[in-house]
Amino acid sequence: MVSAPVKIQHNDEWINLKIQIDDEKIAIPSPVNATIPLRHILDLEEKKKNTLTIVKKDGKTIDLVSVDKVLFVLKHKILMKCSGYRLMVQFISPAIRGGVLVTNATWEKGAIIVLKTGIWCITQNKQICIPISDVTGIEMTKREVNDKPTDVVKIDHLEHHDVVSSFILTQVSTLEILHNFLQEATAGIKMEGTELGPMDQQIAMLVYSGMDSSSIQNMLQIQFKEIDRVYEKLINLNMAEVKEIRREVQLTAKGVRYITDATKAGVN
Amino acid sequence: MGRILIVDDTLFMRTLLKNILFSGGHEIVGEAGDGTEAVEKYQALKPDLVTMDVVMPKMNGIEALKEIKKMDPGAKVVMCTAVGQEQMVKLAIKSGARGYVVKPFQAPKVLDEVKNVLAS
């Protein structure tokens, strides 16, 4: 049994108290007076730093705030016992960031836990949460493990506008199950692949690479109207969002006069 | 900033890399569409760095890398591989590649990798 200081939201107020955590339950003393069996927890969310939202089977939530060390222990105990898909695995996360292999990335032994809003990869001293809403792809692929090409599951997700890839390794017999489960959990991101034509795909690839519309226009030698049409399509498919709107202007007679005068005066 | 030779069999990827590297202030001294052309252009242009695709016709990227390292053991080559070609990455490192980026790539990460390799 571990005792930990936290702030808990109770009746719209944040109150300081000490909760008791063991391998089976969390006990919250007065004035909350609640015992939460860990297996009754459905989901964990970290909406802000140092905050944790615990979602119970009955749909009720508990919001608490504490220091990193306390939250780490709490999350570990919950994740190892809560109601979610859990599997002992080896993982590398992150393995690729923005298309560049992460140097010194190594396989770590731990567990993967799939909850309603996040895929958690944890070890005794590491906790990585991949929000389901940020997942961009799940696929079975091969990766060299101990000099042998081995089946792994690859999870791609967005992290601060970088595409990050993680690899999960487990027994072949359970890998397929994990892959199917992850695909089901992230079903909302599935694309048929037929929505985009060749030009659309090229433009999407250039946007992915960080090109702005002007660079794309120069590179593909196409009219901005065509780029705008593809942008509209990507936005409608929820594949892109508007980052900024730029304007192109031309000078009026007053502006031209100003520049002409300035040039004559030797300002420019 | 460096003088860079881009090697890739697709015009689209060459143009994309050219734009990314140019935006980072690098000078593109040449382009090659296969391994054989890469080796010839390396000899003629003596670039500071080569970005090398792995799967190409005539001579693949690994063979071209080996040829270039034979000519110039200090050559700086960054391999461009597709996801799932980790065996190739390992082979490329053994053969003397100094860096690697995985397609599809993002401009800032590519520029970082090129900068690191040029500084090494």
Boltz contact constraints between the chains, C-beta under 6 A:
constraints:
  - contact:
      token1: [A, 96]
      token2: [B, 102]
      max_distance: 6.0
  - contact:
      token1: [A, 98]
      token2: [B, 106]
      max_distance: 6.0
  - contact:
      token1: [A, 98]
      token2: [B, 109]
      max_distance: 6.0
  - contact:
      token1: [A, 99]
      token2: [B, 101]
      max_distance: 6.0
  - contact:
      token1: [A, 99]
      token2: [B, 102]
      max_distance: 6.0
  - contact:
      token1: [A, 99]
      token2: [B, 105]
      max_distance: 6.0
  - contact:
      token1: [A, 99]
      token2: [B, 106]
      max_distance: 6.0
  - contact:
      token1: [A, 99]
      token2: [B, 109]
      max_distance: 6.0
  - contact:
      token1: [A, 100]
      token2: [B, 101]
      max_distance: 6.0
  - contact:
      token1: [A, 100]
      token2: [B, 109]
      max_distance: 6.0
  - contact:
      token1: [A, 100]
      token2: [B, 113]
      max_distance: 6.0
  - contact:
      token1: [A, 101]
      token2: [B, 100]
      max_distance: 6.0
  - contact:
      token1: [A, 141]
      token2: [B, 84]
      max_distance: 6.0
  - contact:
      token1: [A, 142]
      token2: [B, 84]
      max_distance: 6.0
  - contact:
      token1: [A, 143]
      token2: [B, 86]
      max_distance: 6.0
  - contact:
      token1: [A, 144]
      token2: [B, 86]
      max_distance: 6.0
  - contact:
      token1: [A, 144]
      token2: [B, 87]
      max_distance: 6.0
  - contact:
      token1: [A, 205]
      token2: [B, 104]
      max_distance: 6.0
  - contact:
      token1: [A, 208]
      token2: [B, 104]
      max_distance: 6.0
  - contact:
      token1: [A, 209]
      token2: [B, 16]
      max_distance: 6.0
  - contact:
      token1: [A, 209]
      token2: [B, 107]
      max_distance: 6.0
  - contact:
      token1: [A, 210]
      token2: [B, 106]
      max_distance: 6.0
  - contact:
      token1: [A, 210]
      token2: [B, 107]
      max_distance: 6.0
  - contact:
      token1: [A, 215]
      token2: [B, 19]
      max_distance: 6.0
  - contact:
      token1: [A, 219]
      token2: [B, 15]
      max_distance: 6.0
  - contact:
      token1: [A, 219]
      token2: [B, 19]
      max_distance: 6.0
